[in-house]
């Protein structure tokens, strides 16, 4: 027992030191436009649902102190989860795997993004912490005590509510971690959990957290209806033929993001009738238009899926690199110093390699799920992580309106940790071939396509 404790203590100390170094490097954290919007709600006490209000509610507990406390929370959760997993592996004599887990945490793109105070990083931190709590017991062959179950449940619950698309990652992860049921019944539990979470979240946001409606629930339907309308020219989407022609000429529907449709200087007025419609009406209309124009819908969604998975896109497709500066603000928020900027520049360079393409990690998660077949706790935990990564990536095929890399960071982290858990395995031949095709396709695109605009305004057109 003493010999098992020693490496675990060393790993725990290493994780603690890495947490301290991360805080020192990135204090007080980067704030983006979304961060400032949530902080304003935390200070004012007036919440809306454009961003899940649970983060703003949490921030309100120490909003007067700026972003530093939220940075400490998300980095603390991040390193807690990785540290617990690494320590558990060390107790089983898997020192290389334990070091690999800590190295994943230090990988500049992941750590660099974790320094930005945003809901995406809050979700990743909470999920890693929850998986770490579960893994600390499971990897040592022990049942979770009640305090650990309660802590994991709280972390999963926060992750579930802090991003609108989190149910696609969280519920399959929980279903795979449950001892029963198995097989197809487990898939049914995951699917039912996703549906229940999506239905429950608005009730909690508007009831328990008293968030006002912002109209955010219309964005997906507006984006998809506009995409179908521009491609088909059918005014049944709720826009006249003349309006659709104008939208086509102005490039209002972009695979990269939905934003031109909500931008007053671009196309907002053209889709005012969609913004004014009841959400239920929009989604019923969307279902009818998908049946009426399946190819136009497929073209629209595949164009966006390609953009967000970063397959056939030019080099330096924006929205990938972690921030090197905070959004200008009048609240006196500082930002990390020169050492952090150098770290972020390294991260920006690494993110341009295939390791910064979500499609590569999707293939890696498929391979991992096919390889994690041994009757071992590490394989079962890894399979849960791979399933979670694949589920959220699959959701982007139908529920996604923007291509920022930060939406895929959980996929990157979950897949990397999953492979560290199972160790080197021989990939199935078909998946290896798929990876080669992805690498060749993405490389050719980046070598031949013209560079896209390198600013938000430029991407608006």
C-alpha positions in Angstrom: 0.0 0.0 0.0 2.8 2.4 0.9 4.6 1.7 -2.4 1.3 2.6 -4.3 0.8 5.7 -2.3 4.2 7.2 -3.1 3.9 7.6 -6.9 0.3 8.9 -6.4 1.5 11.6 -4.1 4.3 12.5 -6.5 1.8 12.8 -9.3 -0.6 14.8 -7.1 2.2 17.2 -6.3 3.1 17.5 -9.9 -0.5 18.4 -10.8 -0.6 20.9 -8.0 2.6 22.6 -9.2 1.2 22.6 -12.8 -2.0 24.3 -11.5 0.1 26.9 -9.7 2.3 27.5 -12.8 -0.8 27.8 -15.0 -2.4 30.4 -12.7 0.9 32.3 -12.5 1.3 32.3 -16.2 -2.2 33.3 -17.2 -3.5 35.4 -14.3 -6.0 37.0 -14.3 -7.3 35.2 -17.4 -8.4 36.4 -20.9 -11.8 37.9 -21.3 -13.6 37.8 -24.6 -16.8 39.6 -25.8 -18.9 36.8 -24.4 -17.1 36.9 -21.1 -17.8 40.6 -20.7 -21.5 40.1 -21.5 -21.8 37.4 -18.8 -19.8 39.5 -16.3 -22.2 42.5 -16.9 -25.1 40.2 -16.0 -23.3 38.9 -12.9 -22.8 42.5 -11.7 -26.2 43.8 -12.6 -28.2 40.8 -11.3 -30.2 40.9 -14.6 -29.8 37.6 -16.5 -30.9 36.4 -20.0 -30.5 33.1 -21.7 -28.3 34.1 -24.7 -25.5 32.5 -22.7 -26.5 29.8 -20.2 -27.1 31.9 -17.0 -25.6 29.4 -14.6 -22.1 30.7 -15.3 -23.2 34.3 -14.8 -25.0 33.3 -11.6 -21.8 31.6 -10.3 -19.7 34.6 -11.3 -22.0 36.9 -9.4 -20.7 35.4 -6.1 -17.4 37.2 -6.7 -18.0 39.4 -9.8 -16.5 42.5 -8.1 -13.1 40.7 -8.3 -13.1 40.4 -12.1 -12.2 37.2 -14.0 -9.5 35.9 -11.7 -11.8 33.8 -9.5 -13.5 32.1 -12.5 -10.0 31.4 -14.0 -9.0 29.8 -10.8 -12.2 27.6 -10.8 -11.9 26.4 -14.3 -8.1 25.8 -14.1 -8.6 24.2 -10.7 -11.2 21.8 -12.1 -9.0 21.1 -15.2 -6.0 20.1 -13.2 -8.0 18.3 -10.5 -9.5 16.0 -13.1 -6.2 15.3 -14.9 -4.3 15.0 -11.6 -6.8 12.4 -10.2 -6.6 10.3 -13.4 -2.8 10.5 -13.5 -2.5 9.6 -9.8 -4.9 6.6 -10.1 -2.8 5.3 -13.1 0.4 5.8 -11.0 -1.0 3.6 -8.3 -1.5 0.8 -10.9 2.1 1.0 -12.0 1.3 2.9 -15.2 3.8 5.7 -14.8 4.1 6.5 -18.5 0.3 6.8 -18.9 0.2 9.1 -15.8 2.9 11.4 -17.3 1.0 11.4 -20.6 -2.2 12.6 -18.8 -0.3 15.5 -17.3 1.4 16.2 -20.6 -2.0 16.5 -22.2 -2.9 19.2 -19.7 0.2 21.1 -20.6 -0.3 20.9 -24.4 -0.3 24.6 -25.4 -3.6 24.7 -27.4 -5.6 23.1 -24.6 -4.0 25.0 -21.7 -4.0 28.2 -23.7 -7.8 28.0 -24.3 -8.3 27.0 -20.7 -7.0 30.4 -19.8 -9.9 32.2 -21.4 -12.9 32.7 -19.1 -15.6 31.3 -21.3 -18.4 28.8 -20.9 -16.7 26.3 -23.1 -13.7 26.1 -20.8 -16.0 26.0 -17.8 -17.7 22.9 -19.3 -14.4 21.2 -20.2 -13.0 21.9 -16.7 -16.1 20.6 -14.9 -16.2 17.4 -17.1 -12.6 16.6 -16.6 -13.0 17.1 -12.9 -16.1 14.8 -12.8 -14.3 12.1 -14.9 -11.2 12.5 -12.6 -13.4 11.9 -9.5 -15.0 8.8 -11.1 -11.7 7.6 -12.4 -9.8 7.9 -9.1 -12.1 5.2 -7.7 -12.8 3.1 -10.8 -9.2 2.8 -12.0 -8.2 1.4 -8.6 -11.0 -1.1 -8.7 -13.1 0.5 -5.9 -16.7 1.6 -5.8 -17.4 5.3 -5.5 -18.3 6.4 -2.0 -21.4 8.7 -1.6 -19.4 12.0 -1.2 -17.6 11.2 -4.5 -20.9 10.5 -6.2 -22.4 13.7 -5.0 -19.3 15.7 -6.1 -19.3 14.1 -9.5 -23.1 14.7 -9.9 -22.6 18.4 -9.1 -19.8 18.7 -11.6 -21.8 16.9 -14.3 -24.8 19.1 -13.5 -22.8 22.3 -13.9 -21.3 21.1 -17.2 -24.7 20.1 -18.4 -26.1 23.6 -17.9 -23.1 25.8 -18.8 -23.3 25.2 -22.5 -26.5 24.8 -24.6 -25.1 21.8 -26.5 -23.5 20.2 -23.4 -26.2 17.4 -23.2 -24.7 15.8 -26.3 -21.4 15.3 -24.5 -22.6 14.9 -20.9 -25.5 12.4 -21.1 -23.7 9.8 -23.3 -20.7 10.1 -20.9 -22.9 9.4 -17.9 -24.7 6.6 -19.6 -21.4 4.9 -20.5 -20.1 5.3 -16.9 -23.2 3.7 -15.4 -22.7 -0.1 -14.6 -26.1 -0.8 -16.2 -27.8 -1.1 -18.6 -25.6 -2.3 -21.4 -25.8 -2.6 -25.2 -28.6 -1.0 -27.0 -30.4 -0.2 -23.7 -27.4 2.0 -22.8 -27.8 3.9 -26.0 -31.5 4.4 -25.2 -30.6 5.8 -21.8 -28.1 8.2 -23.4 -30.6 9.4 -26.0 -33.4 9.8 -23.4 -31.0 11.7 -21.2 -30.2 14.1 -24.0 -33.9 14.7 -24.8 -34.7 15.2 -21.1 -31.7 17.6 -20.5 -32.6 19.7 -23.6 -36.2 19.9 -22.4 -35.3 20.7 -18.7 -32.6 23.3 -19.4 -35.0 26.1 -20.4 -37.2 25.4 -17.4 -34.2 25.8 -15.1 -32.8 28.8 -16.9 -36.1 30.7 -16.9 -37.5 29.5 -13.7 -34.8 28.6 -11.1 -32.3 31.1 -12.5 -34.8 33.7 -13.6 -33.2 34.4 -16.9 -35.1 36.5 -19.4 -35.7 35.2 -22.9 -33.3 36.7 -25.5 -34.5 34.9 -28.6 -31.5 32.7 -28.8 -33.7 29.7 -29.4 -34.5 31.1 -32.9 -31.0 31.2 -34.1 -30.7 27.6 -35.3 -34.0 27.6 -37.1 -33.3 31.0 -38.6 -29.9 29.9 -39.9 -31.2 26.7 -41.4 -34.3 28.2 -42.9 -32.2 31.0 -44.5 -29.8 28.4 -45.8 -32.6 26.3 -47.4 -34.2 29.4 -48.8 -31.1 30.8 -50.4 -30.3 27.5 -52.0 -33.8 26.6 -53.1 -35.3 30.1 -53.7 -38.6 28.8 -52.1 -40.4 31.6 -50.3 -42.2 29.0 -48.2 -39.3 29.4 -45.7 -41.0 32.6 -44.7 -39.0 35.1 -46.9 -40.0 36.5 -50.2 -38.3 35.5 -53.4 -36.9 39.1 -53.7 -35.6 38.9 -50.2 -33.9 35.6 -50.8 -32.3 37.0 -54.0 -31.0 39.9 -52.0 -29.6 37.6 -49.3 -27.9 35.5 -51.9 -26.3 38.6 -53.5 -25.1 39.9 -50.1 -23.8 36.5 -48.9 -26.0 36.5 -45.8 -25.7 32.7 -45.3 -22.1 31.8 -44.5 -20.9 28.2 -43.8 -18.5 29.7 -41.1 -21.2 31.2 -38.9 -24.8 32.5 -38.6 -23.7 36.0 -37.5 -24.5 38.0 -40.7 -28.2 37.1 -40.1 -28.0 38.8 -36.7 -25.9 41.7 -37.7 -27.8 45.0 -38.1 -25.3 46.3 -40.7 -25.6 43.2 -42.8 -28.7 41.1 -43.0 -30.7 41.3 -39.8 -33.5 43.4 -41.4 -33.9 40.8 -44.2 -34.8 38.0 -41.8 -36.8 40.2 -39.4 -39.9 38.1 -40.1 -38.1 35.0 -38.9 -36.8 36.7 -35.8 -40.3 37.8 -34.9 -41.9 34.4 -35.3 -42.6 32.1 -32.4 -39.8 29.5 -31.9 -42.3 26.6 -32.2 -43.6 28.0 -35.5 -40.0 28.3 -36.9 -39.1 24.7 -36.0 -42.3 23.3 -37.4 -41.7 25.2 -40.6 -38.1 24.0 -40.7 -39.2 20.4 -40.4 -41.5 20.9 -43.4 -38.8 22.6 -45.4 -36.3 19.8 -44.7 -38.8 17.3 -46.1 -39.6 19.6 -49.1 -35.9 20.4 -49.9 -33.7 17.7 -48.4 -30.8 18.3 -50.8 -30.8 22.1 -50.1 -30.8 21.4 -46.4 -28.0 18.7 -46.8 -25.9 21.1 -48.8 -26.3 23.8 -46.2 -25.6 21.6 -43.2 -22.6 19.8 -44.9 -21.1 23.2 -45.8 -21.2 24.2 -42.2 -20.1 20.8 -40.9 -17.0 21.0 -43.2 -16.3 24.5 -41.8 -16.6 23.6 -38.2 -14.7 20.3 -38.6 -12.0 22.3 -40.5 -11.5 19.7 -43.3 -11.7 21.4 -46.7 -10.8 24.9 -45.5 -7.8 27.3 -46.2 -4.9 27.7 -43.9 -5.4 30.0 -40.9 -9.2 29.4 -40.8 -9.9 31.9 -38.1 -11.4 31.1 -34.6 -8.8 28.4 -33.8 -6.0 30.0 -31.9 -6.4 30.7 -28.2 -6.6 34.5 -27.4 -3.4 36.5 -27.1 -5.2 39.5 -25.6 -8.4 40.3 -23.8 -11.3 42.1 -25.4 -10.9 45.9 -24.8 -13.1 46.9 -21.8 -13.8 49.8 -19.5 -13.9 47.6 -16.3 -10.2 47.7 -15.6 -9.7 44.0 -16.3 -6.1 43.2 -16.8 -4.7 40.4 -19.0 -1.8 37.9 -18.8 1.6 39.3 -19.6 4.4 38.7 -22.2 5.2 35.1 -21.2 1.5 34.1 -21.7 1.5 35.8 -25.1 4.6 33.8 -26.1 2.8 30.6 -24.9 -0.3 31.6 -27.0 1.8 32.2 -30.1 3.2 28.7 -29.7 -0.3 27.4 -29.3 -1.4 29.3 -32.4 1.4 27.6 -34.4 0.5 24.1 -33.1 -3.2 24.6 -33.8 -2.4 25.0 -37.5 -1.1 21.4 -37.6 -3.5 18.5 -38.1 -3.8 18.3 -34.3 -5.8 21.4 -34.6 -8.4 19.9 -36.9 -11.5 18.6 -35.1 -12.0 16.1 -37.9 -8.7 14.4 -37.0 -9.8 14.0 -33.4 -13.1 12.6 -34.6 -11.3 9.9 -36.5 -9.1 9.3 -33.4 -12.2 8.9 -31.2 -13.7 6.3 -33.6 -10.4 4.4 -33.5 -10.3 4.6 -29.8 -13.8 3.3 -29.3 -13.1 0.4 -31.6 -9.9 -0.4 -29.7 -11.2 0.0 -26.1 -12.6 -3.5 -25.9 -10.7 -5.0 -23.0 -12.5 -5.9 -19.8 -10.5 -3.3 -17.8 -11.6 -0.2 -15.9 -9.3 2.0 -18.0 -10.9 0.7 -21.3 -14.4 1.3 -19.9 -13.5 4.8 -18.8 -11.8 5.5 -22.1 -14.9 4.2 -24.0 -17.1 6.6 -22.2 -14.8 9.5 -23.1 -14.7 8.4 -26.8 -18.4 8.0 -26.9 -18.9 11.5 -25.4 -16.6 13.0 -28.0 -18.3 11.3 -30.9 -21.8 12.2 -29.7 -21.0 15.9 -29.5 -19.3 15.9 -32.8 -22.3 14.2 -34.4 -24.5 16.8 -33.0 -22.8 19.5 -35.0 -24.2 18.0 -38.2 -27.7 19.3 -37.2 -27.2 21.7 -34.3 -24.4 24.2 -34.8 -24.2 27.7 -36.1 -20.6 28.7 -35.7 -17.1 27.2 -36.4 -15.0 28.3 -33.5 -12.5 25.7 -32.4 -13.4 26.2 -28.8 -16.7 24.3 -29.4 -14.5 21.2 -30.1 -12.1 21.4 -27.1 -13.9 18.8 -25.1 -13.6 16.4 -28.1 -9.8 17.1 -28.2 -9.4 16.6 -24.4 -11.6 13.6 -24.1 -10.0 11.8 -27.0 -6.5 12.5 -25.9 -7.2 11.4 -22.3 -9.0 8.3 -23.6 -6.0 7.2 -25.6 -3.7 7.8 -22.6 -5.9 5.5 -20.6 -5.9 2.6 -23.0 -2.3 3.1 -24.2 -0.9 2.2 -27.7 -3.2 0.0 -29.7 -3.3 -1.1 -33.3 -5.8 1.0 -35.3 -8.4 -0.8 -37.4 -7.2 -0.7 -41.0 -10.3 1.1 -42.3 -10.0 3.9 -39.7 -6.3 4.3 -40.5 -7.2 4.7 -44.2 -9.8 7.3 -43.2 -7.2 9.2 -41.3 -4.9 9.2 -44.3 -7.7 10.5 -46.5 -8.5 13.2 -44.0 -4.9 14.3 -43.7 -4.4 14.3 -47.4 -7.6 16.2 -48.1 -7.0 18.8 -45.4 -3.4 19.3 -46.4 -4.4 19.8 -50.1 -7.0 22.3 -49.1 -4.6 24.3 -47.0 -2.0 24.3 -49.8 -4.3 25.4 -52.6 -7.2 27.5 -51.2 -6.9 31.2 -50.9 -6.6 32.5 -47.3 -9.8 33.7 -45.8 -10.2 37.1 -44.1 -8.4 37.1 -40.7 -11.0 39.2 -38.8 -14.6 38.9 -37.6 -15.6 41.8 -39.8 -13.9 40.3 -42.8 -15.7 37.0 -42.3 -19.0 38.9 -42.2 -18.3 40.1 -45.7 
